[in-house]
């Protein structure tokens, strides 16, 4: 009989010890980031937390589908709402192989910038992220590849949402009511421009007070087409973003109050601007960051891009009418940091706290649950990501490397049992295409000013 030194209980004890002691080393058998630099993380963790089959003692294995019949075997690998979706609502999740190649978890240029700049960031006296030697704004890539606190972990989510200097996302959204029927369906485009913390280590047009600009505008249905929003994010994470909207019925741009971040933009939508990427508000407008755990998780981190299918469409299933959930692939994330934080800068926010599960391999969101002011669990945000390779279909960067992006969202309001599921599509009517470069176009004046959202709203 072989006695395993590194069994499930060993990893649990190690993660618990690190949480209690405030230690932030990553990896169990070996430090993680030297292995990421070499392109293979297989030696960082024992098989017992990289293999779902070994973790569950054969009850679930790669290639299986999680259902109500077997999900109890992985209950502690899922956030509470995802577990309920499978156990009670007919959701099915396919188990994909564990990712050992770190290039599958990043945009190539973002990983290069992270490795190039690793160890050069710090939090200044105000809590903002700067380059340690100069005190200047961050250089690009993850500022805290080996996050040493909950605040640093959330900084990794906040500084560059889509992990490209420019991103343009056509998005299709289906809003499902508690009866399982389609209540609303929206098409909209989302544009993100990094002003600072860019991979190319420049400051866009010298705008040193800003971190990013992003806009979104709805293209259908007809009764909301032209509704557009623009947000200016400041580099100083203590400052609230400026939010502007163009409403076609009023034919003018108006500025919205800060607390609009906790309201749906249109009827039927379950998400708020505050929910974006799990870090939709400047990180210093939240506070009381606490690391409450470390654990393996199952997450939608790979094999979720359907580039070979028309419209990159994902199948749907589950719920009362068979259309509440996307068909998704989850795989083992051997180590996640669990962070809780409260909206200290928003005294009237309906959210009491949020809990984030963050994959330490790429410091990306795996799951996010929010809680209301009574402490009751309220909403989940599930982010699906993938390398953009599906059979012969692929999207590559200018150097010929496979691109990486988000593929889908589930945003489930468990209290009202309403679901918004969002698809990253290749294009929308009007020529808005998925892309990760401005292609020489003046995207600032085209998409990211008040004049631009007025023009988009009238198009």
N, C-alpha and C positions, 0 to 999 in steps of 0.2 A: 504494500500500500504506500502511495506517495503522499506525504504530508506537504501541503502547499503552504509556503511561507506567505505568499501574496494572494490570499483568498479575499472574498468579498468583505469579510469582517476587518481584514487588515486595512484595506482602502478606506472603509468607513471610519475606523478609528483614527487613521492618519488625517482624513479630512476634518473630522470633529476636533482633533487636537489643533490643527492649523486655525480653525475658526475660533476656538476658545483662546488660543495664544495670540491671535492677531497676526499669524505668520502667513506670508503670501507667496511662498515658493509654489511652483507649478510642476506637475509631473509626479509620478510615484517611484518609478524605477530609475529615472534619470531626469535632470532638468529639461523642461520642454523646449525652450526657445533655441538652444544650440541644435536640437534635432530638427526644428522647423527650418533653420538656416541650411541644414543639409538635405532637406526635402523629404524626410521620412520620420514620422512621429511614432512608429510602431514600438520603439524601445522605451517610450516614456511611461507606459502604463502596462500593468499585468493583463493577461487575457481575460481575467475574471471581470474586468470593467470595460473591456473593448468588445467582447463577444456577448451579445444578448443571450445566446444559447447557454453559455457558461454562467452568466449572471442569474438566469432563471432556472438553472439546472435542467435544461432541455425542454422547458414548458413552452418557450417561444424561441424561434431561431430565424436567421436571415432568410428572407423569402416568404415568411409567414405573414398573415394578415391579422392585425389586432381586431378583435370583436368583443362583444359582451361576454363571450364564453372564456376568453383567455386573458383579458386585460388586467385581471387582478394580479397576475404574475409580474406585471410591470407597473403597478400602481405608484410605487415610489420613484419611478422614472418619468412621470408625467405631472404637469401642473394639475391642480384639482379640477379645473373646468374641462381640460382636455380629457381627463379620466371620465368625467360625467358624460361627455359627448359620446364616448365609446360605450360606456356601461349602460347608459339610459336612453340615448337618442339615435342609436343605429349607425354611429360613425364607424368607418373601417379605415385602418392605417396599415400600409404595407411596410415591412421592415427591410430596409436597404443595407448594404454592407457598410461597415464602419469606415470612415475616411481616415486613411493613413498618410495620404499625400497632401501636404498643406496647401499646395497650389490650387487645390479644388475648393478652398475656403476663402479665397481673396480674389479681387481684381489683380492681375499680375503687377501693374505699376504701383498699386497701393502696397502690396507685399514688399516690393523692392524698396519703396520709400521707408517702410517700417523697419526693415533690416538695416538700411543705410543710416537711419536716424535714431535707432534704438538706444535708450539710455540718456538721451539728450534733453528730455523734458522735465519740467518741475512745475509745481503750483506756486505762484508768487504770493505776496503778502495779502492780496485781495482774493486769492483762490482761483485766479485765472491761469491758463496754461501758457507757459512761455518756454523758449529755448534756454536751458540753464546757464550756458556760458555768457550769452549776450543779453538776456532778458527780453528779447524780441519775440513776437508771436511765433507760434509753432511752425515747424519746417515742413510737415507733411507726413502722412502715414499715421499709425497708431502712436499717440504720445506716450502711452503707458502700456507697452506690450506685456509687461509683468506688473499689472496693477497692484498697488500696495494698500489700497483702501477702496471702500465703496464709491467714494467721490471720483477716484481715478478711473475706476471701471466704467462709471457713467460718462466720464469725460471722453472715453474712447468711442462711445455711442454718439455723443453730442457733436463732436468737432467736425466730423464728415459723415453725414448720414449715408449717402449712397456710395461713398468711398471712390468717387471719381471727381475730377475738377468740374466737369459739366455732365449732367444727366438729364435726359428727356424721356419721360415715361408716358406712353399711352396707357390708360387704365380703364378697365371695364368693371363695373360693380353691380352685384345683384344683392338686393336687400330682402331677406326672407323673414316673414312674420312668424309669430308663435304658432300659427296654424299650419306652417310649412309652405304656405303659398308665397309666390313672388309678389312683394308689395311695391317695390320700385326697382328700376334699372337705370343706371347712369353711365355715361361715357364721359371721361374727362382726361385732360392732359396735365402733367405735373412736370415742372422744370426746376432743377436745382443748379445753382451756380455758386461754387466755392469762391469767395473773395480772398480769404486767407486760409492758412493751413492747407495749401494746395500741394499736390504731388510735384508740380513743376517749380515749387518754391518761389513763386512770384506773388505779388499783391495785385489783384485785378484793378486796373486803372487807378492805382494809388489810393484806393478807398480803405485806409488803414483802420477806420473805426468799425468796419463791418466784418462779419464772419461769412455770411452767406446771404444770397437772395433766392427766394423761390416763389413761384407763382403756380396757380392751377386755374383752369377754366373748363367749364362744362360745355360739351358739344351736343349732348342729347340727354333726355328727350327735349322736344321743341319748347315746352313750357319753361325750362330752366336754361336752355342753350344761351350762352353768352354771359352767364353768371361767372364772375372771375374774381380771384383773390391774389393779393401780392403781400409778401411778408419780407421785411428787412430785419435781419438778425444782426445784432451788434457783437463784436468780438468780446467785449466786456460782458461776462456771463451774469452780472448783477442787473443788467438792463433788460427791460421787457421789449420784445420785438414790436415793430410797428406793423399793424395789420390793416390793409386797405381792401375794399371790395367794390366791384362795379356791378350794379344791379340793373339789368336792362329795363325793368319797369320804370325806374327813376332816371335813367340815362345820365347818371353821374357817379363819380367815385366818392365814397365816404370812408372815413376812418372808424374802425371798430374799437371798442374798449378792450382792455387787457383780458378781462374775464370771458371774452368771446372764445377763448382757447378751450373752454370746457362746455361748449355747446355744439351740437351738430350744425354743419353748414347748410344742409338742406333736409327736408323731411325724409324720415326712414333710415337715415344714416346713423350707425351706432358709434362711429369714431369721432373724436375731437382732434383739433390740431395738436393738442397736448399729447396725443397718443402716438404721433408720428415716430416710427423707428424705436419706440420705447423711450424716446428722449426728445419729445416735441416742444419742450420749454428749455430756456437757458438753465444750465445745471445749478447755478447759484440762486435761482428763484425757487428752488427746492432745497430741502435741508434735512438734518437728522439722518444722514446716510449711515446705514448700519449693514455690515456683512453678517447675515444670519445663518449662513450655511455654505457648504461646498459638497457637491454630489455629482454622480453621473446622471445624465438625462437622456431621453429620446427626443430628437428634434428634427425639423424639416430642413436639414442643412445641405443636402445634395440630392441629385437625381430628381429634381422637380421642374426642370425646364422641358416643355413639350414642343421644341422647335421644329420637329418634323410634322407637326399637325397644323392644319389651317388655323390661323389666328392664335397659335400657341395655346389652343384651348385645352383646359383640364376638364375631366369628367366630374360630375357631381353626383351625390348620393345622400342617403340618410335623412333623418327628420320625418315629419308626418307625410310629406309629399315626395320624398326621394331627391331633394335638391338643396339641402341645407349645407352640405360640406363638400369641399373639393376632394378629389382622389389624390392623396398625398403619400409621399415616402418619408419615413422617419429612420434615422440611424442613431447609433450610440454616440453620445458626446461624453467621453470618459470623465471629464471634470468641468463642472460649471460652478461659478461663484453666484451666490444668491444674495441680492442686495435689496434692502427696503429703504424707502425715502418718503418724505412728506412734503406737501406743497406749501412750505412756510411763507412764500411770497404772495400767496393767493388766499386771503382770509375767507373769501366767500366761495372757494372752490368746492364743488360737491364731492370731490375725491378726498378721502382721509389719508390714504397712503397707497403706494404701489410696490409690488414685489417683482423683481426682474431676475431671470435666470440667464446668465451670460456665459457663453462658451469661452473658456480660457484660451483655446487654440487660436481663435481669431478675434476674441473680444467682441463677439457679435451676439445680438439678442437671440435667445432660443424661445423664451416664453415670457409673458408679462401679464400679471393679474393686478387689477385695481380693486380697491375697497372703498365703500362709501364712508360717510362720517360716523356711522354707527359701528363701523368695523366689519360690516358684512361684505363678503366677496361679491363683486359687481360685474366685472368685465374682464375678458381675456383678449390679448392681442397675440396672434401667432404669425410669425414671419417665416416664410419659406424662401430659401435661397438655393442657388445652383450655379455650377459652371454651365455656360451656354453651349453645350454640346449634347446632341441627341441624334445618335446614328450618324448619318451624313450631314445633318443640319448643324450649323455652327455659326457663332458670331465671334470674330477675332478682333484684337486690338491692332493698332498700326504696326506693331512688331511681329504680328502673326501668332500671338498667344491667344488662347481661348479666353473670352471675356467671362465675367462673373457678375451676377446681379440677383436682386430679389425676384421671385416668381409669382408669389401670391401672398395675400393676407386673409386670415380669418379674424374678425373682430366680433366677439360674441358677448352680448349683454345678457348675462345669465338670469338677471332679475326679471327682465321683461321677456326673455327667451327670443330676442330678435338677433339676427345674424346679418352682418355685412361681409360678403366674400368678394375679394378684389383680385383681378387677374392683370398681370403685366402683359399687355398685348403688343404685337409688332407695330400696329398702326391704328389710327382712327380715321373716320371720314374727315376730309379737309387736309389730308396730307401730313398729319402729325405722326412722326415715326419714332420708334425706340432708337436712341443713339446715345453715345458716351463721348462725343466730341462736338464742338460747335461747327466743325467743318468749314471754318473761315467765315461763318455768318455772324453778324453783329447781334448776338442773342440778347444782349443787354437791352438794346432799344427795341428789339422785336418782341420780347416777352416779359421784361423785368422792370418796367417803370409804370407809373400810373397811366401815362399816355398809352402804353402797350396794352394794359388790361382793358382800357376803354376801347381801343381798336379791336381787340380780340372779342370783346363783348358785342361789338356792332357788326362783326364779320358775318 
